[in-house]
Amino acid sequence: MAIYDASRAICYARGDTVPIAFTLTENSAALNITGFTFSFTVNSSKNPVDVSTELFSIAGVLTDAPNGKVEFRPSTANTDLSPAKYYYDVQMVDTGGFIRTVIKSDFDIEQDIDKA
C-alpha cells in the first residue's frame, strides 16, 4: 500500500487555494485507487484527542485513479488561518472499506502580503 511520508510538509500563504496533489505508489509503481475515497484533515494539534482542534477536512478528487493521482482543493475559507504551524493527514478508504492514514506532516500557514 502507499508509503507514509512524514517529509511531505505543506506551506501555504494565508488564503491560497492551489490544489494539493498526491500520487500514491506501491513498490515504486502507481497504485490504482479506482473506487477509493480520500480525506485531507488539518488540525491545530499534532496529537489530537478528539475533533475539537480540527480546523477543516476536505474530500479528495480522483484526477487519474488508475495512476494513483488524487488532489485536494482547499477554499480560501479553509486556508484563512492565523500564520502558524498546523498538522495534516490524508486518510484513504479502499474498496473493501479499510481505512489507512497514508500521509501526515506539517501544514504551515504564512502571512500573505496582498490583501486584495
ZINOR-V232753 format. One record per residue. N is the residue number from 0. PSI is psi as a letter, one per 20 degrees, with the letter a starting at -180 (none if undefined). Layout:
N&PSI, N&PSI
This chain:
0&r, 1&q, 2&p, 3&p, 4&n, 5&i, 6&j, 7&m, 8&q, 9&p, 10&p, 11&q, 12&q, 13&p, 14&i, 15&q, 16&j, 17&p, 18&q, 19&o, 20&q, 21&q, 22&p, 23&p, 24&r, 25&p, 26&l, 27&j, 28&q, 29&p, 30&p, 31&o, 32&k, 33&p, 34&i, 35&q, 36&q, 37&q, 38&q, 39&o, 40&p, 41&p, 42&q, 43&i, 44&p, 45&h, 46&m, 47&q, 48&i, 49&a, 50&j, 51&h, 52&j, 53&p, 54&g, 55&q, 56&p, 57&q, 58&q, 59&q, 60&p, 61&o, 62&h, 63&m, 64&g, 65&h, 66&j, 67&k, 68&p, 69&q, 70&q, 71&p, 72&n, 73&q, 74&r, 75&h, 76&h, 77&g, 78&j, 79&m, 80&q, 81&p, 82&p, 83&r, 84&p, 85&a, 86&q, 87&r, 88&q, 89&p, 90&q, 91&p, 92&o, 93&a, 94&i, 95&i, 96&j, 97&p, 98&p, 99&p, 100&o, 101&h, 102&q, 103&q, 104&a, 105&q, 106&o, 107&p, 108&p, 109&q, 110&p, 111&r, 112&g, 113&p, 114&j, 115&none
